[in-house]
Amino acid sequence: MGSPVFPDGVKTVTLTGRYIHADGSAFTGWLDIVTPTLLTMPSAYTIVGGKIKVPLTPQGRFSVVLVATDNTNTNPVTWTYQVAERFQDVPIRSYSVALPYTPDPVDIAAIPHLLP
């Protein structure tokens, strides 16, 4: 898959992170990041939605560009991503997360997770 191309007027955020075991070895696996529904963005003539599978690198890192959760004129207006961490030898952890626009990358370890 190539680099994402978002229409003019769609704010994005880069989400990054690193997962390692207590002994310093890297996790293997991926994150599933899902929108709650199809998001209508009429000012950008775009509909956004679905699941993104984000694999970890051999060092346990990831980076992904996502649509920011605070884009104006989006229906629904208020929404969050559902994240599921799917790693080998670790129980699955799922949570919802808001990712408002920022020009700087957001590290997943710095986000307060809303656990179910």
C-alpha positions in Angstrom: 0.0 0.0 0.0 1.3 3.5 -0.9 1.4 6.6 1.2 -2.0 8.0 2.1 -3.3 10.9 0.1 -6.0 12.9 1.9 -8.1 15.5 0.2 -7.5 19.2 0.9 -9.2 20.3 4.1 -9.0 16.9 5.8 -6.9 17.3 9.0 -4.7 14.3 9.9 -2.6 13.1 12.8 0.4 10.8 12.8 0.1 8.1 15.5 3.4 6.4 16.5 4.5 3.9 19.2 6.8 1.2 20.3 6.0 -2.1 22.1 8.7 -4.1 23.9 8.6 -7.0 26.4 10.0 -6.6 29.9 13.3 -8.1 28.7 13.6 -5.4 26.0 12.7 -7.7 23.1 10.2 -6.3 20.5 6.6 -7.4 20.3 5.4 -9.0 17.1 1.9 -8.4 15.8 -0.2 -5.5 14.7 -2.8 -2.9 15.8 -6.3 -2.9 14.3 -7.6 0.7 14.2 -11.3 1.1 13.2 -13.6 4.1 12.7 -17.0 3.7 14.5 -18.9 4.0 11.2 -18.5 5.6 7.8 -17.7 9.3 8.4 -19.2 11.8 5.9 -17.0 14.8 5.2 -19.0 16.9 2.8 -16.6 19.9 2.7 -13.9 17.5 1.4 -16.4 15.5 -0.8 -15.2 12.4 1.0 -16.4 9.5 3.0 -13.9 7.9 5.4 -14.1 4.6 7.3 -13.1 1.1 7.9 -10.3 -0.9 9.6 -6.6 -0.3 9.2 -4.2 -3.1 10.1 -0.9 -1.5 11.3 2.0 -4.0 11.6 4.8 -3.5 14.0 8.4 -3.3 12.6 11.0 -5.9 13.8 11.9 -3.3 16.5 8.3 -3.2 17.8 7.5 0.2 16.3 4.7 1.6 14.2 3.7 4.8 12.5 0.4 5.6 10.8 -1.3 8.7 9.4 -5.0 8.9 10.3 -7.9 11.3 9.8 -8.0 13.5 12.9 -11.1 13.0 15.1 -11.8 16.8 15.3 -12.3 17.6 11.6 -15.1 20.2 11.2 -18.2 19.5 9.3 -18.0 15.7 9.8 -20.9 13.5 10.4 -21.0 12.2 13.1 -19.3 15.2 14.7 -18.0 13.4 17.8 -16.3 10.1 17.4 -13.3 8.0 18.4 -11.2 5.2 16.9 -11.4 1.7 18.4 -7.9 0.3 18.8 -7.2 -3.4 19.3 -3.6 -4.4 20.1 -3.0 -7.9 18.6 0.4 -9.2 19.7 2.0 -12.6 19.9 2.0 -14.0 23.5 0.1 -11.0 24.9 -3.7 -10.8 25.6 -5.6 -8.6 23.2 -6.2 -5.1 24.7 -8.9 -2.9 23.1 -9.8 0.8 23.8 -11.3 3.9 22.3 -9.1 6.9 21.5 -9.7 10.4 20.3 -6.9 11.8 18.0 -7.4 15.5 17.5 -5.3 17.3 14.9 -1.7 18.2 15.8 1.2 18.9 13.5 3.4 16.8 15.8 3.3 13.0 16.0 1.3 11.5 18.9 2.9 8.6 20.7 0.4 6.0 21.8 2.1 5.6 25.2 1.2 9.3 26.0 -2.6 8.8 25.4 -4.8 8.1 28.3 -6.6 4.9 27.1 -10.2 4.4 27.8 -10.4 0.7 28.6 -13.7 -1.1 28.4 
